Amino acid sequence: MNFTKNEKYDILRIIISVMSIIISFILSLDHISWIAVILCGIPIIKECIDSLIKEFDLKADLLVSLAIISSILIGEVFAAGEIATIMAIGGFLEEYTVTKTQGRIKELVNMSPQVATRIKNGIEEKISVENVQVGDILKVLPGESIPTDGIILYGETSIDQSTLTGESFPVDKTENDEVYSGTINLYGSFTMKTTKISQESSLQKLIRLVESSKPENSKIVRTADKWATIIVVLAFISAILTYLYTFEITRSVTILVVFCPCALVLATPTAIMATIGNLTKYGILVKDGESIEELAHVSEFVFDKTGTLTYGSPKVVNIISNDSEELMYLLASLESKSEHPLAKAIVEYYDNDDFAYVDDFKMHIGKGISGKIGGSRIIAGNKKLLESENISLNSPGQSQNGEITIYVAKEGELIGKVYLADTLRESSEQTIKNLKRLRIKTTLLTGDNEKTARYIAKKIKIRNVKSDCLPEDKTDYIAREQILGHKVAMIGDGVNDAPSLKKANVGIAMSKIGSDISVEAANIALINDNIEDIPQLIGIAKKTVRTININIGLALTLNIIAMALAILGILNPIEGALIHNIGSVMVIIYSTSLTRYKISNKDCRKSKKLGVTKSLNKAMT
């Protein structure tokens, strides 16, 4: 177990204080307890005074400080030393738990490379990563961390991207593939061209995102803090009234000890940070605790189509030809000369390096391409191109589901058609099904035409669908739902969906590593594009709110019971300090369980969830 320098100092002073308390108890030498008062009590009192002067903050330390000082004034130095020691132990456990939870998150992205090997004028040189510029050529050897984002120019390799994407297995990379800062080159060496400076790399963006993942800006945290302040005031009043009624200062001191709202203040931050740590394992990064709270009460999930429910890139879905092998050989050979996304999809589908030699290659902007293969003129393009060449389409047919049709002609005669479409993610249908099990309404908003939108919606069983949507149409829809009192989460690819992501109660960006908008517009980023993790995200958000409420209830109940016992004189200051810290430890342990929480099918089938209304259930299918 690794400790920081400050943590080691805290452990040492606690050990010395514990030893002084033990010796004082065994030998009945109260003055030895002053060691514990000095080592553990003075830091508490000092922090209390600083908070009062600088922030006028009525923190739990104020009650502890008064309890320590009061114990000394009534001659209970041993009690003062034990209270200070127990509080120091509890404080250390609290701080250590939160610090380590944040540390586990930061370890995932705290792997910034420091040195890069740049190739300039054929000469290799080691330079600081901070000096790498866009367009520089870098060499990366096996075992090295990739300095910044870029594209492979030469070489093949396998890269461990688990730090950024959570992928369990290495990803094979070859020429023209993207690589990301902070990932590890496992096998082959390669040269790459940088596309971003180190400060703007995917790794640095994730570091900034993690650093912004603070629980303090959560509404429920602020509510707990208000309750803590109220409790501090109540403790003062109770202690004064008890003394005026009994004239027993010990009872008043005990009230100040047991009524310290440490467990209450700790209830929310530990739960939220444990949740953020859990979600990071799934490649889900959360900006703030408030997003988790909002997500727990979401009643509607709005989806973009392209790049979210689908892969966002065209793929060959059907071929119509009397000789499909010859058709694809000619078409892929022709398309290999083009950089168009449709051309790349066709070449990828062909999956063969056996291309024919193409002569007289020509691009027809907005229509298609043409060229000669083996002396025969080949034309591939849309209906307009073939009609301009006076080529009969015979029975052209119509795409049933919004596919793109590429017509292929040889020597003036149509020899076949190839259909391409943006294909659904394999996990889309199951994700929608799981959301419905969680009693969450699902909606599809897309800029595609009605035919395509209806086809996609039918495939994944979304009934509420809006097509031909401009960005403002999506934000208007979300605004209308919010006026009706619905909490809306929007998930999109983070480009044209930026306004909607900002408008929604919770914006979730589907963004491969490197997308700026995922950090700027959304509250949550799915850095590996795994929409199947959305039910896990919602499930743990609901579980987090339940955990926080239970923590707060536990803390308040324990405080009230302990205060009643203190007023009756059943508890003394030492016993009160023990009970107080038992509450804090219980809250820590219960919150830490969130780091291992995983939603199950049983959770998905539960009918009663937070923030779900009967009217919404009725609208569901």
ABEGO torsion letter per residue (X at the ends): XBBBAAAAAAAAAAAAAAAAAAAAAAAGBAAAAAAAAAAAAAAAAAAAAAAAAAAGBBBAAAAAAAAAAAAAAAGBAAAAAAAAAAAAAAAAAAAAAAAAAAAAAAAAABABBABBBBBBGGBBBBBBAAABBBGBBBBBBBGBBBABBBBBABEBBBBBAAAAAGBABBBBBBBGBBBBBGBBBABBBBBBBBABBAAABAAAAAAAAAAABBAAABAAAAAAAAAAAAAAAAAAAAAAAAAAAAGBAAAAAAAAAAABAAAAAAAAAAAAAAAAAAAAAAGBBBABAAAAAAAAABABBBBBABGAABAGBBBBABBBBABAAAAAAAAAAAAAABABAAAAAAAAAAGBABBBBBBGBBBBBGAEBBEBBGGBBBBBEBAAAAAAAGBBAEBAEBBAAGBBBBBBBBGGBBAEBBBBBBBBBAAAAAAAAAAAAAGBBBBBBBABBAAAAAAAAAAAGBABBBBGBBAAAAAAAAAAAAAAGBBBBBBBAGBAAAAAAAABABBBBBBBBGBAAAAAABABBBAAGBAAAAAAAAAAAAAAAAAAAAAAAAAAAAAAAAAAAAAAGABBAAAAAAAAAAAAAAAAAAAAAAAABBBBAAAAABABBBGBBAAAAAABX
